[in-house]
Amino acid sequence: MAEVLVVAEHTAGEVKKATFELLTAARRFGEPAVVWAGPGAEDGQQRLAEFGAALIYAAADPGFDDYVVVPVAELLAQLVRDKAPTLVLVAGTAEGKEVAARLAVKTDSGLITDAVDLTPGDDGNPVAEQSIFGGATVVRSRVTRGTPVVAMRPNSVSPEPAPGTAEISPVTLAGQMTGARITGRVAAERSQRPELTEASIVVSGGRGTGGAEGFAVVEKLADALGAAVGASRAVTDAGWYPHQFQVGQTGKTVSPQLYMAVGISGAIQHRAGMQTSKMIVAINKDPEAPIFELADFGVVGDLFKVVPQLLDEIGRRKQV
């Protein structure tokens, strides 16, 4: 069976959800083989096996944790030359897309980024679906040269378990590591909420929240649903919420199972960052707000009256 390389996203031995999504997509085209750069492959072995990984190419050199992007791209290029996979899948994160671009150049292959789905074409080769022009158009693309390299947007594919052997095969990067080197680390402040780009539920607030104090209702709703918190550009520009939570064309792109837009009008720049969500619910007091054109369900009303009622109902359902 043809081999598909899947680049593992992991932190301190913990495999990120995006990797399981890639493994699910990879099984449509062949036998998934995970590429693990850095120590800790043994820690993630069981979870990778649960989602169908047949093999883990483990490059355990701790030096991978000390460099940015370049050594991983070189390792992948080395494996592409040695193993001749039918496809290479990476997560569509900022780092993942740079790795994918460098790999495509190194192997003289075609590259597709921000894919929201990947299916076999009539000839069995992968066909990617992309949302472009701010989400106004959906296109299907395919690679016609070299080994297809595809960066898939997180939360685009629902991870589905499938037993695999996940045998570890040690690999070594030929030559010395090069590129930008990490000289220091600062622990980022993290809440108990899910990571925004990986969350299956996202609750975002907009200008309609009225200010930093009003935005607290968005956080309460997110916590009740076990969701991540997002914000529109108007909110982050006004300083009501940190910029790293901005969703939109100039912020982060999300594609959760459920996206709730609270007090967001739905400008095209915001829609570009969330309109591939599987289910969209909008709450806005303006019945003409553009967000309702995109929403699967809409509530026309004052968010400060609607959300508390919603919280009460969620609380009752949890007690049942």
VEXDREN-2710 file (C-alpha; in Angstrom, 1 decimal):
% VEXDREN-2710
k/r/px/py/pz
1/MET/0.0/0.0/0.0
2/ALA/1.2/3.5/-0.8
3/GLU/2.7/5.4/2.1
4/VAL/1.5/8.9/3.2
5/LEU/3.8/11.0/5.3
6/VAL/2.0/12.9/8.1
7/VAL/4.0/15.5/10.1
8/ALA/3.2/15.2/13.8
9/GLU/2.2/18.4/15.7
10/HIS/3.3/17.8/19.3
11/THR/4.3/19.6/22.5
12/ALA/6.3/17.8/25.2
13/GLY/5.3/14.4/23.9
14/GLU/1.6/15.3/23.7
15/VAL/0.1/14.9/20.2
16/LYS/-2.1/17.7/19.1
17/LYS/-5.6/17.2/17.7
18/ALA/-4.5/18.4/14.2
19/THR/-2.3/15.4/13.8
20/PHE/-5.3/13.0/14.3
21/GLU/-7.2/14.9/11.7
22/LEU/-4.3/14.5/9.2
23/LEU/-4.1/10.8/10.0
24/THR/-7.8/10.5/9.2
25/ALA/-7.4/12.2/5.9
26/ALA/-4.2/10.2/5.1
27/ARG/-6.0/6.9/5.4
28/ARG/-8.0/7.8/2.3
29/PHE/-4.9/7.6/0.2
30/GLY/-2.7/4.9/1.7
31/GLU/-0.8/3.8/4.8
32/PRO/-0.1/6.7/7.2
33/ALA/3.5/7.1/8.4
34/VAL/4.0/9.8/11.0
35/VAL/7.2/12.0/10.9
36/TRP/8.1/12.9/14.5
37/ALA/10.9/15.5/14.8
38/GLY/12.5/15.7/18.3
39/PRO/12.3/13.5/21.4
40/GLY/9.2/12.0/22.8
41/ALA/7.9/9.7/20.0
42/GLU/7.4/6.9/22.5
43/ASP/5.1/9.1/24.5
44/GLY/2.8/9.7/21.6
45/GLN/3.0/6.2/20.1
46/GLN/-0.2/4.8/21.6
47/ARG/-2.3/7.8/20.6
48/LEU/-1.0/7.8/17.1
49/ALA/-1.7/4.0/16.8
50/GLU/-5.3/4.7/17.9
51/PHE/-5.8/6.9/14.8
52/GLY/-4.2/4.6/12.2
53/ALA/-0.5/5.4/12.1
54/ALA/1.2/2.4/10.7
55/LEU/4.8/3.7/11.2
56/ILE/6.5/6.5/13.1
57/TYR/9.7/7.9/11.6
58/ALA/11.2/9.2/14.8
59/ALA/14.1/11.7/14.6
60/ALA/14.9/11.9/18.3
61/ASP/17.7/14.4/18.0
62/PRO/16.9/17.1/20.7
63/GLY/18.4/19.6/18.3
64/PHE/15.1/19.8/16.4
65/ASP/13.7/21.6/19.4
66/ASP/16.4/24.2/19.2
67/TYR/15.9/25.3/15.5
68/VAL/13.0/26.8/13.6
69/VAL/11.5/25.1/10.6
70/VAL/14.6/24.4/8.5
71/PRO/15.7/21.0/10.0
72/VAL/12.2/19.6/9.8
73/ALA/11.8/20.6/6.2
74/GLU/15.2/19.0/5.4
75/LEU/14.2/15.8/7.2
76/LEU/11.0/15.6/5.2
77/ALA/12.8/16.2/2.0
78/GLN/15.2/13.4/2.9
79/LEU/12.3/11.0/3.6
80/VAL/10.5/12.0/0.4
81/ARG/13.6/11.1/-1.6
82/ASP/14.2/7.8/0.4
83/LYS/10.6/6.6/0.8
84/ALA/8.8/8.0/-2.3
85/PRO/5.5/8.7/-0.5
86/THR/2.3/9.3/-2.5
87/LEU/1.5/12.4/-0.4
88/VAL/2.8/14.6/2.4
89/LEU/0.3/16.2/4.9
90/VAL/1.1/19.0/7.3
91/ALA/-1.1/21.0/9.6
92/GLY/-2.0/24.4/8.2
93/THR/-0.5/26.4/11.1
94/ALA/1.9/29.2/10.5
95/GLU/4.9/26.9/11.1
96/GLY/3.4/24.0/9.2
97/LYS/2.8/26.1/6.1
98/GLU/6.4/27.3/6.1
99/VAL/7.7/23.8/6.5
100/ALA/5.4/22.7/3.6
101/ALA/6.6/25.6/1.4
102/ARG/10.3/24.8/2.0
103/LEU/9.6/21.1/1.4
104/ALA/7.9/21.8/-1.9
105/VAL/10.9/23.8/-3.1
106/LYS/13.4/21.2/-1.9
107/THR/11.6/18.4/-3.7
108/ASP/10.4/20.4/-6.8
109/SER/6.8/19.5/-5.9
110/GLY/3.5/21.2/-6.0
111/LEU/2.0/22.7/-2.9
112/ILE/-1.5/23.3/-1.7
113/THR/-2.2/25.4/1.4
114/ASP/-5.4/26.0/3.5
115/ALA/-7.1/22.9/2.3
116/VAL/-10.4/22.3/4.1
117/ASP/-11.0/18.8/2.6
118/LEU/-9.0/16.2/0.6
119/THR/-10.5/13.4/-1.4
120/PRO/-9.2/11.0/-4.1
121/GLY/-9.9/12.1/-7.7
122/ASP/-10.9/9.8/-10.5
123/ASP/-7.3/8.7/-10.9
124/GLY/-6.9/8.2/-7.1
125/ASN/-4.7/11.3/-6.8
126/PRO/-5.6/13.8/-4.0
127/VAL/-8.0/16.7/-4.9
128/ALA/-8.1/19.5/-2.3
129/GLU/-10.9/21.8/-1.6
130/GLN/-10.1/25.4/-0.7
131/SER/-12.1/28.5/0.4
132/ILE/-10.6/31.6/-1.3
133/PHE/-11.3/35.3/-1.9
134/GLY/-12.4/35.7/1.7
135/GLY/-14.6/32.7/1.4
136/ALA/-16.6/33.9/-1.5
137/THR/-15.4/31.1/-3.7
138/VAL/-14.7/27.4/-3.2
139/VAL/-12.2/25.8/-5.6
140/ARG/-10.8/22.3/-6.1
141/SER/-7.1/22.0/-6.7
142/ARG/-4.6/19.3/-7.4
143/VAL/-0.8/18.9/-7.7
144/THR/0.5/18.1/-11.1
145/ARG/4.2/17.9/-10.3
146/GLY/6.3/15.9/-7.9
147/THR/5.0/14.6/-4.6
148/PRO/1.9/16.5/-3.5
149/VAL/2.4/18.6/-0.3
150/VAL/-0.8/19.7/1.3
151/ALA/-1.3/21.9/4.4
152/MET/-4.7/21.3/5.8
153/ARG/-6.6/23.8/7.9
154/PRO/-7.1/22.6/11.5
155/ASN/-10.6/21.3/12.3
156/SER/-11.4/20.7/8.7
157/VAL/-11.6/16.9/9.1
158/SER/-13.2/15.1/12.0
159/PRO/-10.7/12.7/13.5
160/GLU/-11.8/9.1/13.4
161/PRO/-10.0/6.4/15.3
162/ALA/-8.7/3.3/13.4
163/PRO/-6.3/0.8/14.8
164/GLY/-2.7/1.0/13.6
165/THR/0.6/-0.6/14.6
166/ALA/2.6/2.7/14.9
167/GLU/5.9/0.9/14.9
168/ILE/8.8/3.3/15.6
169/SER/11.5/3.5/12.9
170/PRO/14.5/5.7/14.0
171/VAL/15.8/8.1/11.4
172/THR/18.6/10.5/11.4
173/LEU/19.0/13.9/9.7
174/ALA/21.9/13.7/7.2
175/GLY/24.2/16.7/7.7
176/GLN/24.2/19.5/10.2
177/MET/21.2/21.4/11.4
178/THR/21.0/25.0/10.0
179/GLY/18.7/27.9/10.1
180/ALA/17.3/30.3/12.7
181/ARG/18.1/29.0/16.2
182/ILE/16.0/29.4/19.4
183/THR/18.1/31.2/22.0
184/GLY/15.5/31.5/24.7
185/ARG/12.0/30.5/25.7
186/VAL/9.3/32.3/27.8
187/ALA/6.3/30.3/29.1
188/ALA/3.1/31.6/27.5
189/GLU/0.1/32.3/29.7
190/ARG/-2.5/29.7/29.0
191/SER/-6.0/29.4/30.3
192/GLN/-8.0/26.3/30.8
193/ARG/-9.9/26.9/27.6
194/PRO/-9.1/25.0/24.3
195/GLU/-6.6/26.4/21.8
196/LEU/-8.5/28.8/19.5
197/THR/-7.4/27.2/16.2
198/GLU/-7.9/23.6/17.5
199/ALA/-11.2/24.0/19.4
200/SER/-14.3/22.2/18.2
201/ILE/-16.5/25.0/19.6
202/VAL/-15.6/28.7/19.4
203/VAL/-17.6/31.6/20.9
204/SER/-16.6/35.0/19.4
205/GLY/-17.6/38.5/20.5
206/GLY/-17.8/41.7/18.5
207/ARG/-18.4/45.4/18.8
208/GLY/-21.9/44.7/20.1
209/THR/-20.5/43.7/23.5
210/GLY/-19.9/47.4/24.1
211/GLY/-16.5/47.1/25.9
212/ALA/-14.2/45.0/28.0
213/GLU/-16.7/44.6/30.7
214/GLY/-19.5/43.6/28.3
215/PHE/-17.2/41.1/26.7
216/ALA/-17.2/39.0/29.9
217/VAL/-20.6/37.6/28.8
218/VAL/-18.8/36.0/25.8
219/GLU/-16.3/34.3/28.1
220/LYS/-19.1/33.0/30.3
221/LEU/-20.9/31.5/27.3
222/ALA/-17.6/29.9/26.1
223/ASP/-16.9/28.4/29.5
224/ALA/-20.4/27.0/29.7
225/LEU/-19.9/25.2/26.4
226/GLY/-16.2/24.2/27.0
227/ALA/-15.3/26.5/24.1
228/ALA/-12.5/28.7/23.0
229/VAL/-12.9/32.5/22.9
230/GLY/-12.5/34.5/19.8
231/ALA/-12.9/38.2/19.0
232/SER/-13.5/40.5/16.0
233/ARG/-10.9/43.0/14.9
234/ALA/-13.0/45.8/16.2
235/VAL/-12.7/44.3/19.7
236/THR/-9.0/43.7/19.6
237/ASP/-8.2/47.1/18.0
238/ALA/-10.2/48.7/20.8
239/GLY/-8.2/46.9/23.4
240/TRP/-11.2/45.0/24.8
241/TYR/-9.5/41.6/24.3
242/PRO/-5.9/40.5/23.4
243/HIS/-5.0/40.5/19.7
244/GLN/-4.0/36.8/19.7
245/PHE/-7.7/35.9/19.9
246/GLN/-8.7/37.8/16.8
247/VAL/-10.6/35.8/14.2
248/GLY/-10.5/37.0/10.6
249/GLN/-8.6/37.7/7.5
250/THR/-5.8/39.5/9.4
251/GLY/-6.2/37.3/12.5
252/LYS/-6.6/33.5/13.0
253/THR/-8.6/31.2/10.8
254/VAL/-10.8/28.7/12.6
255/SER/-13.0/25.9/11.4
256/PRO/-14.8/24.4/14.4
257/GLN/-17.8/22.2/14.5
258/LEU/-19.8/25.1/16.1
259/TYR/-19.0/28.8/15.8
260/MET/-21.1/31.3/17.8
261/ALA/-20.9/35.0/16.7
262/VAL/-22.1/37.2/19.5
263/GLY/-22.6/40.8/18.7
264/ILE/-20.6/40.5/15.4
265/SER/-21.9/42.2/12.3
266/GLY/-20.1/39.9/10.0
267/ALA/-17.8/42.0/7.8
268/ILE/-16.1/40.1/5.0
269/GLN/-12.8/40.3/6.8
270/HIS/-14.2/38.4/9.8
271/ARG/-16.1/36.0/7.7
272/ALA/-12.9/35.0/5.9
273/GLY/-11.6/33.6/9.2
274/MET/-14.6/31.5/10.2
275/GLN/-17.0/30.7/7.4
276/THR/-15.8/27.1/6.9
277/SER/-17.2/26.3/10.4
278/LYS/-19.6/23.4/10.3
279/MET/-22.4/25.1/12.2
280/ILE/-22.7/28.9/12.6
281/VAL/-25.0/30.5/15.2
282/ALA/-25.3/34.3/15.2
283/ILE/-26.8/36.6/17.9
284/ASN/-27.2/40.2/16.8
285/LYS/-29.9/42.9/17.4
286/ASP/-29.6/44.1/13.8
287/PRO/-31.8/41.9/11.5
288/GLU/-29.8/43.2/8.5
289/ALA/-26.4/42.2/9.9
290/PRO/-24.4/40.4/7.2
291/ILE/-23.6/37.6/9.6
292/PHE/-27.1/36.3/9.2
293/GLU/-26.4/35.6/5.5
294/LEU/-23.9/33.0/6.6
295/ALA/-25.5/31.7/9.8
296/ASP/-27.3/28.4/10.0
297/PHE/-29.2/29.7/13.0
298/GLY/-29.7/33.3/14.0
299/VAL/-31.2/35.1/16.9
300/VAL/-32.3/38.7/16.5
301/GLY/-32.1/40.3/19.9
302/ASP/-30.0/42.1/22.5
303/LEU/-27.1/39.8/23.4
304/PHE/-27.2/40.9/27.0
305/LYS/-30.8/39.5/27.2
306/VAL/-30.3/36.5/24.9
307/VAL/-27.0/35.1/26.3
308/PRO/-28.1/35.0/30.0
309/GLN/-31.2/33.0/28.9
310/LEU/-29.0/30.7/26.9
311/LEU/-26.7/30.2/29.9
312/ASP/-29.7/29.3/32.1
313/GLU/-30.8/26.7/29.6
314/ILE/-27.3/25.2/29.3
315/GLY/-27.2/25.0/33.0
316/ARG/-30.5/23.2/33.2
317/ARG/-29.4/20.7/30.4
318/LYS/-26.2/19.9/32.3
319/GLN/-28.2/19.1/35.4
320/VAL/-30.4/16.5/33.6
END
